[in-house]
Structures are given as structure tokens and as C-alpha cells.
Amino acid sequence: MRENEISVLILDKVKLSMWLTTDAFDSQLISLIQAALIDLKIAGVNGEEVTLEDPQVLLAVTTYCKLHFGTPDESYDRLKKAYDEMKAQMSMASGYTTWGVL
């Protein structure tokens, strides 16, 4: 996915969820969004329902960004566990994978 597509579809939502009002971190956030999408794909989350408009995908990507943005703090373990659970659930759901498609 190209950088401008990500910024239009999800960057503003990620920034809002992180309470960021500046554009100073956009490049870093775009990289994190791309990394989250790659991580989900590696886990097998690559079905037809995987779109940036999907609330579950948006929540997973936002959680990934919160997890990896800045320096780790007391919320790291909580965010890591939440992201890993979302990723595991999506990787086992037929709508988010292609494992059930022949």
C-alpha cells in the first residue's frame, strides 16, 4: 500500500486515538501502520475482509502503533497482550484468512 493511501484511510484515525495533533510524527506513524499490516499478513490475516475500513483491523493497527510509538512505558505489556490476542483471533477467523477457501 502506498504512503498516501495509508494517510488518507487510517493515519488521521490512528493519530486521533493517540491524541496527537501534530504532523511531526506522520512519517513514523505511516511506517508503524505498514509494519502492523505486514505483521497481520505474516500471521495469516489476509482474507477478503481485511481492509483498513474494518473496525477490527483498525483497532489492531492502532494498538500496534500505540505499542511501538515512543518509549515503552507501563502500558507496554497490556498493549502487547491486547494486540497479540486480536491478531490471534483474526488469524483463526474464516473472514480474515484464506485458509478456509479452496
C-alpha positions in Angstrom: 0.0 0.0 0.0 1.3 3.4 -0.9 2.0 6.0 1.7 -0.6 8.5 0.5 -3.3 5.7 0.6 -2.5 5.0 4.2 -2.6 8.6 5.2 -6.0 9.1 3.7 -7.5 5.9 5.1 -6.1 5.5 8.5 -3.4 8.0 9.6 -5.9 10.5 11.0 -7.7 7.8 12.9 -4.5 6.5 14.4 -3.4 10.0 15.4 -6.7 10.8 16.9 -6.6 7.6 19.0 -3.2 8.5 20.2 -4.2 12.1 21.0 -1.7 13.5 18.5 -2.4 16.8 16.9 0.9 17.5 15.2 2.1 16.2 11.8 5.6 15.9 13.1 5.3 12.1 13.6 3.4 11.2 10.4 6.3 9.5 8.8 7.0 7.3 11.8 3.3 6.5 12.2 3.0 5.6 8.5 5.9 3.2 9.0 4.2 1.7 12.0 0.9 1.3 10.1 2.7 -0.5 7.3 4.6 -2.7 9.8 1.3 -3.6 11.6 -0.3 -4.6 8.3 2.7 -6.7 7.4 2.7 -8.3 10.8 -1.0 -9.2 10.4 -0.4 -10.6 7.0 2.5 -12.8 8.3 0.1 -14.1 10.9 -2.2 -15.2 8.2 -4.6 -12.3 8.3 -5.1 -11.8 4.6 -8.7 -12.7 3.8 -11.2 -10.7 1.8 -12.5 -8.8 4.8 -9.1 -7.3 5.7 -9.5 -3.7 4.8 -8.4 -0.5 6.5 -12.1 0.4 7.0 -12.7 -2.8 9.1 -13.1 -1.8 12.7 -11.2 -4.9 13.9 -8.3 -4.2 11.6 -8.3 -0.5 12.6 -8.2 -1.4 16.3 -5.3 -3.9 15.8 -3.3 -1.4 13.7 -4.0 1.4 16.2 -3.0 -0.9 19.1 0.2 -1.8 17.3 1.1 1.8 16.7 0.4 2.7 20.4 2.6 -0.3 21.4 5.6 0.7 19.3 5.4 4.5 19.3 7.8 6.3 21.6 9.5 4.6 24.5 8.0 1.7 26.3 6.1 2.5 29.5 3.8 0.8 32.0 1.2 0.2 29.3 3.6 -1.9 27.0 2.7 -5.3 28.4 -1.1 -4.5 28.3 -0.9 -3.3 24.7 1.3 -6.2 23.6 -1.1 -8.7 25.1 -4.2 -6.9 23.5 -2.5 -6.8 20.1 -1.4 -10.4 20.2 -4.9 -11.5 21.2 -6.5 -9.5 18.3 -4.0 -10.9 15.8 -4.6 -14.5 17.0 -8.4 -14.1 16.8 -8.3 -12.7 13.3 -5.8 -15.3 12.2 -8.3 -18.0 13.2 -11.4 -16.4 11.7 -12.5 -17.5 8.3 -13.4 -14.0 7.1 -9.9 -12.7 7.9 -7.9 -15.6 6.4 -7.8 -17.6 3.2 -7.3 -21.0 5.0 -10.9 -22.0 4.5 -11.0 -21.0 0.8 -10.5 -23.8 -1.7 
